[in-house]
Amino acid sequence: MNIQELDVMNTLFQGPFVNQRLLAESCGHSLGTVNRCLKELSRQGFLDSRFQLTEKARGEFSQKAPKNAVILAAGPGIRMIPINTEVSKAFLEVHGEPLIERIIKQLHEAGIHEIYVVVGYRKEQFEYLIDEYGVRLIVNPEYAVKNNLYSLKLAARYLTNSYIIPCDIWCETNPFCRQELYSWYMVSDRYDAGSMVRINRKGELVPAGRDSNGKNAMFGIAYLLEETSRKLRKRIDALCRSFPGQHLFWEAALFGEEGMTIYARRVRAAQAVEINTYEQLRALDPQSQQLKSETLERIAQALAVDTDDIVDITVLKKGMTNRSFLFSCREARYIMRIPGEGTDQLIDRRAEAAVCRLVKDKGICEEIIYLDPDSGCKITRFIEGAHTCDPANREETARCIRKLREFHALGLTADSRFDLFGRLEFYESLWGKRPSAYRDYQKTKEQVLSLRPFIESQVMTQVLTHIDAVPDNFLLFENERGEEEIRLIDWEYAGMQDPHVDLAMFSIYAMYDRDDIDWLIDEYFCGACPPAVRSKIYCYVAVCGLLWSNWCEYKRCLGVEFGEYSLQQYRYAKEYYRIARENIHTGGTSYHA
């Protein structure tokens, strides 16, 4: 049967046949198409002479009826900032009803009570659903680093005649039904340039090229028959074996190069709404309780405006310590920083506030509008047209390093100090009783600590040092006079220290090799770096590599992963211990590890 014949059968299941015209209106196909379908369905024995469903047809419905549903609710919903810092997006309330409860109730209305919910972020919030609605929870412990394809893999063994549903969808009418006859994926009648699918002439959903016309917005809701589910399980398993595959959306298993035949279920754009952002929630339900965000109240108070004046909220790239978002307010644009997980253990916010006051009028940092020394929340003015330093662009990097040297030359002093070795031990202590993920950690640590006497013998002066002077924290932009300006932002770790630490920090974040690091040192010292100082900077690369490796291990305990970055930092610790030691000896400096 084709999709038109299946639609006609579905419509007849919902009510008795009256006439062809009413049937055509109900199923959405032309009168001519309906007449052809009735004739073919009768020929195949699915309809009798009065166009009533036969036992054969009812057996088809029984075989293909929905058996269960999988709700994907593991992700943190980063684009929902600032709401996602307070509640999982599955519990966003639209018209006084949490999204996930509405979905579950709609499934129950369709007779579906076997419901699996894949959870991860704030998983404890979902526990009550077990008692309240009889759902079963599946925990995705890797929700922070893998996408929902991996979540579906964890529930794949339950897929049969199944609905797959994202937790952030709101449907005006119930999208679920007691009877289904074919596998489908829900799309909107609205064109979406970012979509990966389009509907072909057979009503099938097929992959769309980058420049294709007729792309349909994707909602994420699907119904799969057992045969499709079986193919999907194999496809998911194959994709998840590769590192890139673990970071895909689950639809990649349906619509990849080896995709499956699945029909489109097209609905009106207003009929189903995927809520990914604060602005989408506000548009759907201006009275939603989640719109009363503590973060937005803080912004409104700081800028002396109403929360309704805060618009165009857009998540920025998630930083390694914090989350930030861009917003507009009364024709100006700002960035709000919200401290990330475990930040209260890592950052002295009062010390940060004191440093920001110190550098505020020196033409060094960004324009800070508001900084709360207790919470660490910060508002800065957005710099139009600014971009971060590209460490692969040596000309641009050289200009940033000159700016860094100018900052160090100011010789500013602060009350706080960044103790490299003390902080290294402190980050390790935050692991609790967990051992390091690296088998040779103790040996590596001992080697790195053995560099300390040499470092301390070579430190000639200490000034206010940025500590986090990495490429992403240099902003380059053109001022009103058409001149380039450079600002160094994010002063969370700043304190008294040897300024040459900043060179090591820049290098390891940029993942520079030795040639790059030597070039950076030469730029800073204008080609006149003393051999002992170069050796000291190599030592700093080793120490800072282990420092941030320990930091990454603490964040891993909180469920936050940094992929290649964390592994590379540990490699810096090991490799630059050897490089520093060799350089010290060949440089003629008296030192013994």
C-alpha positions in Angstrom: 0.0 0.0 0.0 1.1 3.5 -0.7 0.7 6.4 1.8 -2.5 7.6 0.2 -4.1 4.2 0.6 -2.8 4.0 4.2 -4.3 7.4 5.0 -7.6 6.4 3.7 -7.6 3.3 5.8 -6.6 5.3 8.9 -9.5 7.7 8.3 -12.0 4.9 7.8 -10.8 3.3 11.1 -11.8 6.5 12.9 -15.4 6.6 11.6 -17.8 4.9 9.2 -17.7 5.7 5.5 -20.3 8.3 4.5 -19.2 9.4 1.0 -16.1 10.0 -1.0 -16.2 13.7 -0.7 -16.2 13.7 3.1 -13.5 11.0 3.2 -11.3 13.2 0.9 -11.7 16.2 3.2 -10.9 14.1 6.3 -7.8 12.4 4.9 -6.4 15.4 3.0 -6.2 13.9 -0.4 -8.1 14.8 -3.6 -11.4 13.2 -4.5 -9.8 11.4 -7.5 -7.0 10.0 -5.3 -9.6 8.8 -2.7 -11.6 7.0 -5.4 -8.5 5.2 -6.7 -7.5 4.2 -3.1 -11.0 2.8 -2.3 -10.9 0.7 -5.5 -7.4 -0.6 -4.7 -8.1 -1.3 -1.1 -11.3 -3.2 -2.0 -9.3 -5.2 -4.6 -6.7 -6.2 -1.9 -9.5 -7.3 0.5 -9.1 -4.5 3.1 -12.6 -3.0 2.3 -15.9 -4.7 1.7 -18.5 -3.7 -0.9 -19.8 -0.9 1.5 -16.2 0.4 2.0 -16.2 -0.9 5.6 -13.0 -2.3 7.0 -12.6 -6.1 6.8 -11.1 -8.5 9.3 -7.9 -8.4 7.1 -7.8 -4.6 7.6 -8.4 -4.9 11.3 -5.6 -7.4 11.6 -3.3 -4.9 9.9 -4.2 -2.3 12.5 -3.7 -4.8 15.3 -0.2 -5.8 14.0 1.0 -2.2 13.6 -0.6 -0.6 16.7 1.7 1.4 19.0 3.2 -0.5 21.9 5.4 2.0 23.7 7.1 5.3 23.6 10.6 6.6 24.3 11.0 10.2 25.5 14.4 11.8 25.1 15.1 14.1 28.1 18.8 13.7 29.0 20.3 16.9 27.5 20.9 20.2 29.4 19.2 22.3 26.8 22.0 24.8 26.5 20.0 27.1 24.2 17.4 27.5 26.9 19.8 29.7 28.9 19.1 31.3 31.4 16.3 28.9 32.2 18.4 25.8 32.0 20.4 26.8 35.0 17.3 26.5 37.1 15.2 23.6 35.6 15.4 20.9 33.0 13.6 22.0 29.9 11.3 18.9 30.1 9.7 20.8 33.0 9.1 24.1 31.3 5.5 25.0 32.0 3.3 26.1 29.1 -0.2 27.2 30.2 0.6 25.9 33.7 1.5 22.4 32.6 5.1 20.9 32.4 6.0 19.8 28.9 6.8 16.2 29.9 3.6 15.7 31.8 1.6 16.9 28.9 3.4 14.4 26.6 2.8 11.6 29.0 -0.9 12.4 29.4 -1.3 12.5 25.7 0.3 9.1 25.4 -2.0 7.7 28.1 -5.0 9.1 26.2 -3.8 7.1 23.2 -3.6 4.0 25.3 0.2 3.9 25.6 1.4 3.3 29.1 4.8 1.6 28.5 6.9 4.8 28.5 10.7 5.0 28.8 12.3 8.4 29.7 16.0 8.8 29.0 17.3 11.2 31.6 20.7 12.8 32.4 20.9 16.5 33.3 19.1 17.0 36.6 17.9 13.4 36.5 16.6 13.6 40.1 13.8 16.0 38.9 12.3 13.1 36.9 12.0 10.5 39.7 8.5 11.4 40.8 7.2 10.5 37.3 7.8 6.8 38.2 5.1 6.9 40.9 2.9 9.6 39.3 2.7 8.1 35.8 4.3 4.7 35.9 7.2 5.6 33.5 10.6 3.9 33.5 13.7 6.0 33.7 16.9 5.2 31.7 20.0 7.2 32.8 22.4 8.5 30.3 25.6 9.2 32.3 27.3 10.8 29.3 24.6 13.3 28.5 27.1 16.2 28.8 29.4 14.9 26.0 27.2 12.9 23.7 24.1 13.8 21.8 20.7 12.2 21.8 21.7 9.5 19.3 23.5 8.0 22.3 20.5 8.5 24.5 18.4 6.5 22.0 21.0 3.8 21.8 20.5 3.2 25.6 16.8 2.7 24.9 17.2 0.9 21.5 16.3 -2.6 22.9 12.8 -1.4 23.7 12.1 -0.1 20.2 9.3 -2.0 18.5 6.1 -0.3 17.3 7.3 2.8 19.1 7.0 6.6 19.3 10.2 8.6 19.8 9.6 12.0 21.3 11.8 14.9 22.4 10.9 16.3 25.8 10.9 19.9 24.5 7.9 19.6 22.2 4.5 21.2 22.8 1.6 19.9 20.6 -1.7 21.8 20.4 -3.6 18.5 19.7 -2.7 15.0 20.7 -0.2 13.7 18.1 -0.4 10.1 19.3 -3.1 7.6 18.3 -4.2 4.1 19.2 -3.7 3.0 15.6 -0.9 3.6 13.1 -0.2 1.9 9.8 3.2 3.2 8.8 6.4 4.7 10.1 6.5 8.5 10.0 8.5 11.5 11.1 6.8 14.7 12.0 7.7 17.9 10.1 6.2 21.3 9.7 4.6 22.9 6.7 7.1 25.7 7.4 10.2 26.0 5.3 13.4 25.8 7.4 16.8 26.5 5.7 18.6 24.6 8.4 16.6 21.4 8.1 18.2 18.2 6.8 15.1 16.8 5.1 12.5 17.4 2.5 9.3 15.5 1.3 9.5 13.8 -2.1 6.6 13.2 -4.5 5.8 9.9 -2.8 5.3 11.5 0.6 8.6 10.1 1.8 11.0 12.0 3.9 14.4 12.1 2.2 17.7 13.8 3.0 17.9 17.4 1.6 21.0 18.9 0.0 22.6 22.0 1.5 21.0 24.2 -1.1 17.8 22.3 -1.6 14.4 24.0 -1.8 11.4 22.8 0.1 13.1 21.8 3.3 10.7 21.2 6.2 11.3 22.1 9.8 11.8 19.0 11.9 10.0 18.4 15.1 11.7 15.2 16.4 8.5 13.2 17.0 8.4 9.9 15.1 6.5 6.7 14.9 8.4 3.5 13.9 7.1 0.1 13.0 9.0 -2.9 14.2 10.7 -3.4 10.8 11.9 0.2 10.8 13.0 -0.1 14.5 15.0 -3.1 13.7 16.9 -1.3 11.0 17.3 1.8 13.2 18.9 -0.3 16.0 21.6 -1.6 13.6 22.2 1.9 12.3 22.4 3.5 15.7 24.9 0.8 16.8 27.1 1.4 13.8 27.1 5.1 14.2 27.8 5.0 18.0 31.0 2.9 17.4 32.6 6.0 15.9 33.5 9.1 17.9 31.8 11.5 15.6 28.6 9.4 15.6 28.2 9.7 19.3 27.7 13.5 18.8 24.9 13.2 16.3 21.2 13.8 16.6 19.2 10.5 16.5 17.7 11.5 13.1 21.1 10.9 11.5 20.3 7.2 11.9 17.1 7.6 9.8 18.3 10.1 7.2 21.9 9.3 6.6 23.4 8.1 3.3 22.1 4.6 4.2 18.8 5.9 5.3 15.4 4.1 5.5 12.1 4.7 3.9 9.9 6.7 6.2 6.9 8.8 5.4 6.5 12.4 6.4 3.7 13.5 8.8 3.3 17.1 7.9 1.5 19.4 10.4 0.8 23.1 10.6 3.6 25.1 12.2 1.4 26.3 15.0 0.2 22.7 15.7 3.5 21.7 17.2 6.2 23.9 18.7 9.7 22.8 19.6 10.9 25.0 22.5 14.6 25.5 22.3 15.0 29.1 23.6 13.7 31.5 26.1 12.3 33.6 23.3 10.3 30.6 21.9 8.8 29.9 25.3 7.9 33.6 25.7 6.2 33.6 22.3 4.2 30.5 23.1 3.1 31.4 26.6 4.0 34.9 27.9 2.6 34.0 31.3 4.8 30.9 31.8 6.3 30.7 35.3 9.7 29.9 34.0 9.9 33.4 32.3 10.3 34.7 35.8 14.0 33.9 35.9 16.2 34.9 38.8 18.9 35.7 36.2 16.7 38.0 34.2 15.5 39.7 37.4 19.2 40.3 38.2 19.8 41.9 34.8 16.7 44.0 35.1 17.8 45.3 38.5 21.4 46.0 37.3 20.2 47.9 34.2 17.2 49.5 35.9 14.8 48.1 33.3 11.8 45.7 33.2 12.4 42.1 32.3 10.2 42.6 29.3 12.9 45.0 28.0 15.4 42.1 27.8 15.0 40.5 24.4 16.8 38.7 21.6 18.4 36.2 24.1 21.0 34.0 22.3 23.3 31.5 23.9 27.0 32.0 23.2 29.6 29.3 22.9 29.8 27.5 26.3 33.0 28.5 28.0 35.2 26.1 29.9 34.3 27.7 33.3 31.0 29.6 32.6 27.9 29.8 30.5 27.2 33.1 28.7 24.4 34.6 26.6 23.9 37.6 24.5 20.8 39.8 24.9 19.5 43.2 23.8 18.0 45.9 26.0 16.8 49.3 24.8 18.8 49.3 21.6 22.1 48.2 23.3 23.6 44.7 23.4 25.2 43.0 26.4 26.7 39.7 27.5 25.6 38.0 30.7 28.0 35.5 32.3 26.6 32.8 34.6 29.1 30.7 36.6 29.3 27.1 35.6 29.2 23.9 37.6 31.5 23.8 40.6 32.7 27.4 40.0 32.2 28.3 43.6 35.1 25.9 44.4 37.3 27.2 41.7 37.0 31.0 41.7 37.3 33.6 44.4 34.7 36.0 43.1 35.6 38.8 45.5 39.2 38.7 44.3 38.0 38.8 40.7 35.9 41.9 41.5 38.8 43.6 43.1 41.0 42.9 40.1 38.4 44.2 37.7 38.2 47.4 39.6 42.0 47.6 39.3 42.1 47.3 35.5 38.8 48.9 34.7 40.2 52.3 33.5 43.5 51.0 32.1 42.3 50.4 28.5 42.9 46.7 29.0 39.6 44.9 29.8 36.1 44.8 28.4 33.5 47.3 29.6 32.0 45.8 32.8 28.5 47.0 33.6 27.8 44.7 36.6 29.7 42.2 38.6 28.3 40.5 41.7 31.2 39.5 44.0 29.0 36.8 45.6 27.4 34.9 42.7 30.0 35.8 40.0 27.3 36.9 37.6 28.7 39.6 35.3 27.2 41.8 32.6 29.5 43.4 30.0 28.8 45.5 27.0 28.9 43.6 23.7 31.5 44.8 21.3 30.1 44.8 17.8 32.4 43.3 15.2 34.9 41.9 17.7 36.6 38.5 17.2 38.9 36.4 19.3 42.5 35.9 18.6 43.3 33.3 16.0 46.4 31.5 17.3 47.2 30.2 13.8 47.5 33.7 12.6 50.9 34.8 13.7 50.5 38.5 12.7 47.3 38.7 14.8 48.8 36.7 17.6 51.9 39.0 17.7 49.7 42.0 18.2 47.9 40.3 21.1 51.2 39.3 22.7 52.4 43.0 22.5 49.2 44.0 24.3 49.9 41.3 26.9 53.5 42.7 27.4 52.1 46.2 27.8 49.7 45.0 30.5 52.6 43.2 32.4 54.7 46.4 32.0 52.2 48.3 34.1 53.4 46.4 37.1 50.0 46.4 38.8 49.7 44.8 42.2 46.7 43.0 43.7 45.9 41.5 47.1 45.2 38.0 45.6 47.9 35.6 44.4 47.6 32.7 42.0 49.7 29.9 43.5 50.5 27.5 40.7 51.6 24.6 42.9 49.0 25.3 45.7 46.2 25.4 43.1 47.5 22.2 41.5 47.1 20.4 44.8 43.8 22.0 45.5 42.2 20.9 42.2 43.4 17.3 43.0 41.8 17.5 46.4 38.5 18.3 44.8 38.4 14.8 43.3 37.6 13.5 46.7 38.5 9.8 46.9 38.5 9.3 43.2 41.8 8.3 41.7 43.2 10.1 38.6 42.0 8.8 35.3 45.7 8.5 34.3 47.6 5.4 35.4 50.9 7.2 35.7 49.6 10.3 37.4 51.7 10.0 40.5 54.9 9.6 38.5 54.0 12.5 36.3 53.1 14.7 39.3 56.4 13.9 41.0 58.3 14.9 37.8 56.5 18.1 37.4 56.9 19.1 41.1 60.7 18.4 40.7 60.8 21.5 38.5 59.7 23.8 41.3 63.2 24.6 42.7 64.4 25.7 39.3 61.3 27.8 38.7 61.6 29.6 42.0 65.3 30.3 41.4 64.4 32.1 38.2 61.4 34.3 39.2 62.7 37.8 39.3 59.4 39.7 39.8 55.7 39.2 40.3 53.0 41.5 39.1 49.3 41.2 38.4 49.1 38.3 35.9 46.0 37.3 33.9 46.6 33.6 34.2 43.9 32.8 31.7 45.5 34.8 28.8 44.4 32.3 26.2 43.5 33.1 22.5 39.7 33.2 23.3 40.2 35.9 25.9 41.8 38.4 23.5 39.1 40.5 21.7 40.2 42.4 18.5 37.9 45.1 17.1 37.8 48.4 15.2 37.0 51.4 17.3 35.0 54.5 16.2 38.1 56.1 14.8 38.8 53.0 12.6 41.7 51.9 14.7 42.2 48.4 16.0 41.8 47.9 19.7 42.6 44.8 21.7 40.9 43.9 25.0 41.8 41.1 27.4 38.7 39.7 29.0 37.7 37.2 31.8 39.9 38.0 34.8 38.6 35.2 37.0 41.9 33.6 37.8 44.0 36.8 37.8 46.4 37.4 40.7 50.0 38.1 41.6 52.4 35.8 39.7 55.4 35.6 37.4 54.0 37.3 34.2 55.8 34.7 32.1 53.1 32.2 33.2 50.7 33.9 30.8 52.9 32.8 27.8 52.6 29.2 28.9 48.9 29.5 29.4 48.4 31.0 25.9 50.5 28.2 24.4 48.8 25.2 26.0 45.3 26.5 25.3 46.3 27.1 21.6 47.8 23.6 21.6 51.0 24.9 20.3 54.0 22.7 19.5 57.5 23.5 20.5 58.2 25.6 17.4 55.1 27.7 18.0 56.0 28.1 21.7 59.5 29.3 20.8 58.1 31.7 18.3 55.7 33.1 20.9 58.5 33.5 23.4 60.6 35.4 20.8 57.7 37.7 20.0 57.2 38.6 23.7 61.0 39.1 24.3 61.6 40.7 20.9 64.1 37.9 20.1 66.1 38.4 23.3 64.9 35.8 25.8 67.6 34.6 28.1 68.2 30.8 27.9 67.3 30.4 31.6 64.0 32.3 31.2 63.1 30.1 28.2 63.8 27.0 30.3 61.6 28.5 33.0 58.7 29.0 30.5 59.1 25.4 29.4 58.7 24.4 33.1 55.6 26.5 33.3 54.1 24.7 30.3 54.6 21.4 32.2 53.2 22.8 35.4 50.2 24.5 33.8 49.5 21.4 31.7 49.1 19.3 34.8 47.2 22.1 36.6 44.5 22.3 33.9 44.6 18.5 33.6 43.7 18.3 37.3 41.0 21.0 36.7 39.5 18.9 33.9 39.5 15.8 36.1 37.5 17.8 38.7 35.0 19.0 36.1 34.8 15.4 34.8 33.6 14.5 38.3 30.8 17.0 37.8 29.8 15.4 34.4 31.6 18.0 32.3 34.0 16.7 29.7 36.5 18.6 27.5 37.6 15.9 25.1 41.0 16.4 23.4 41.8 19.5 25.5 42.1 17.5 28.7 44.2 14.8 27.2 46.5 17.4 25.6 47.1 19.2 28.9 48.3 16.0 30.5 50.6 15.4 27.5 52.1 18.9 28.0 52.9 18.0 31.6 54.8 14.9 30.6 56.5 16.2 27.4 57.6 19.6 28.7 59.0 18.1 31.9 61.4 16.2 29.6 61.9 19.3 27.3 62.5 21.6 30.3 64.9 19.2 32.0 66.9 18.7 28.8 67.0 22.4 28.0 68.1 23.3 31.5 71.1 21.0 31.3 72.1 21.9 27.7 71.7 25.5 28.5 74.5 25.3 31.0 72.2 26.1 34.0 73.1 24.2 37.2 70.0 22.2 38.1 69.4 18.6 39.0 65.9 17.0 39.1 
